[in-house]
């Protein structure tokens, strides 16, 4: 990867755009659809959050194909981790295996009393109950499938760029 190949350019774009789109969708479901995230939903988001600055470094290093490819690959790994968490989460929702026994709320901050009031007013979101499904697949399932596919695509593009 001595020069910026078209495959590397595609890998970088995918490594940046996929987590942005996935997070935008998650926040739309949360704030527009009223579907509050559980603890494992947050874990999936954290991996996407990690992918974004890694992908931005890949863009910043565009004159250095090796560094750009490395950071695009790291972003791809982060996206893949979100996918694996999503697949695990979907398995918990479908009852295939045990998940977490805790539920979660998401306080926004403030004083101790403010946080307590936010927690008490927030709905309890269970990790083992799918809040939404389409065609029998939950949001965690879609994230698992899509993020895993994107991670594999990034890896394939980087391998192709390395051969070029």
Order of alpha helices (4+ residues) and beta strands (2+ residues): alpha-alpha-alpha-alpha-beta-beta-alpha
